[in-house]
Amino acid sequence: MWRHVAANAITFLMVGLFLVGGLIMWGKAQYDAPGPLAEAVCVQVKSGSNMRRVSKDLADQGAVTSASIFRIGADYEEKTSQLKAGSFLIEPESTMKDIVDVITRGGASTCGTEIVYRIGVNRVSVQVRELDPATNRFAELATFTPEVDDVPEAYTKMRDRADVRFRIAVAEGVTSWQILNAISGMDVMDGTVSSVPPEGSLAPDSYEVRKGDDRATLLARMSSAQQTLLAAAWEARADDLPIDSPEELLILASLIEKETGVSGERRQVASVFVNRINQGMRLQTDPTVIYGITKGEGILGRGLRRSELRAETPYNTYVIPGLPPTPIANPGRASLMAAAQPDETPYIFFVADGTGGHAFAVTLDEHNRNVAVWRQIEAERAATAND
């Protein structure tokens, strides 16, 4: 009899273990399976929240099929205590495991509201925008120019929220003074910087920052990024390039950056400068003269005078031979690579063509004809503006 009871108990135990094992396997399959989301959603994890609350929000938004399995899986992976505050983009069909990774790995928020500080050649602006997860496009909530426009309420309201991201977008061709001046006025950053970084040493790019980040640390990031870009361009330089050092390559790239914003002609502009260097000709480029006047502290805001084009200064490439002594702006990756690998052309002249690009020429006569066309375009535009 006792033998019969023991046998039944063992049978029930085995069945129970089998069922528990099957339940665990089913739960793991659910945890690892593609999720039910047909469109991306933005999940907000508030400061002080917990995995139970987040799992309920995810279930309510249709991101997970079971809040319980989601919590158990997070516990099993020992990630429940690693929950991070922020706004996180959950892609379509994300598994529960994927979602747990997203909300526990840390780093900046990946959706929701973003404040972008844009440092451009001619102006600094601030944009408040919000990502629509369904379209993956930003909708603008507000935009303004600091120290010119009134600060909109949307900015002050969003700036103080814990889940808002901050980004600083630096355009190609801005000077180091312009970058330092701009970040010094950003109320989300801390710390002081006593001197302007060397010209050309900061990489134009988009940088994520957190509220309270140190300004000097950000500049160090920009400098490190530019060093990496410059090293790569120098390594990839053409064999016959008449440039003796990475520092000279950086100077040449800054001239290219200031002469054209058309990506398709950067290497052509580079070829003109290289051809002139090879032929012992002066570079004769206006942006160097302008930099000698402004020292990179803002824009000139007027045309160059004849006396300025004749003046002997270290940056007047109408007078000095070769390159100026320093870069005249911070060039981006494309201009660095154009300086390292210029097109092979016979061109030694170029002038604006009225479309945003340039007309290139081999002979002075051809160049003078191109200049006449450009002067006519300028005259017509001036007449239209005065009507």
Secondary structure, DSSP 8 states (H G I E B T S, - for coil): -HHHHHHHHHHHHHHHHHHHHHHHHHHHHHHHS--S-SS-EEEEE-TT--HHHHHHHHHHTTS-S-HHHHHHHHHHTT-GGG---EEEEE-TT--HHHHHHHHHS-SS--SSEEEEEEE-SS-EEEEEEEEETTTTEEEEEEEE-TTTS---HHHHHHHT-TT-EEEEEE-TT--HHHHHHHHHT-TT-B----S---TT-S--SEEEE-TT-BHHHHHHHHHHHHHHHHHHHHHT--TT----SHHHHHHHHHHHHHH---GGGHHHHHHHHHHHHHTT-----HHHHHHHHHTTSS---S---HHHHHS--TT-TTTSSSS-SS-SS---HHHHHHHHS-------EEEE-SSSSEEEESSHHHHHHHHHHHHHHHHHHHHHHH-
